[in-house]
Amino acid sequence: MDVEITVKLKKGLLNPEARTIGRSLNLLGYKNVSDVDTKKVFFMKIDASSKDVAKKQADEMCRRLLTNPVIEDYEIVTK
């Protein structure tokens, strides 16, 4: 199964990377850019018997390694 995992900071948390990118774009003359946000996306293939099994494994991976559940949320899409 093809799996796509999108990880982003929880709502309400400051995103210093996005803020720096937004400021830098403005300094480069892109004055029309605002509300920059960043996300991490993982693409992987999981050899599983069904989409549900692949999604369950991906969820476990997120909880154990790919995310920090204290500050990040994630979304899993199986294809």
Stockholm file with secondary structure:
# STOCKHOLM 1.0

chainA/1-79         MDVEITVKLKKGLLNPEARTIGRSLNLLGYKNVSDVDTKKVFFMKIDASSKDVAKKQADEMCRRLLTNPVIEDYEIVTK
#=GR chainA/1-79 SS CEEEEEEEECTTCCCHHHHHHHHHHHHTTCTTCCCCCCCEEEEEECCCSSHHHHHHHHHHHIIIIICCTTTEEEEEEEC
#=GC SS_cons        CEEEEEEEECTTCCCHHHHHHHHHHHHTTCTTCCCCCCCEEEEEECCCSSHHHHHHHHHHHIIIIICCTTTEEEEEEEC
//
